[in-house]
Amino acid sequence: MEDEVDRLVAAWRRERPDLDVEPLEVLSRVSRLARHLDRARRLAFAEHDLEPWEFDVLTALRRAGSPYQLSPGQLLTQTLVTSGTMTNRIDRLAKRGLVERQPDPSDRRGVLVRLTESGKTHADQALAGLLRQERALLGSLSAAERRQLAGLLRALTAPFDNIPA
């Protein structure tokens, strides 16, 4: 089955036979898939009145386990944003009643961000919606193919995820 990347690669091979365009066969597909995934994610989150960044913060707290709280610094690490951006995000989520700030009992100057019951419900429902969308995206692959693809993508992304800060 031919796809848009096959056509793109064929055109480049015709127009620039002096270049090895093989990386496009993989990375252009990854890029296109990322765009499809972004659309699916936005749809899943919109169904639960969330923006993608809201989902990221809420699910970071949800994954932390009971009592579903993290320091702003831990949230920075998990969501890869600046401290100013995180402060703004926490403020906006708190205004919506999805998180609340609590004093950090181990640091008098610190705070912890805690998921509210409403935030937990939003996170859980949005995650279920996201998984439905993602299953549909992967529907043409067998379980064995999904495992193989996951392993190959892990080999490609692990070096980026394990760079010391």
Secondary structure, 3 states (H helix, E strand, C coil): CCCHHHHHHHHHHHHCCCCCCHHHHHHHHHHHHHHHHHHHHHHHHHCCCCCHHHHHHHHHHHHCCCCCEECHHHHHHHHCCCHHHHHHHHHHHHHCCCEEEEECCCCCCCEEEEECHHHHHHHHHHHHHHHHHHHHHCCCCCHHHHHHHHHHHHHHHHHHHCCCC
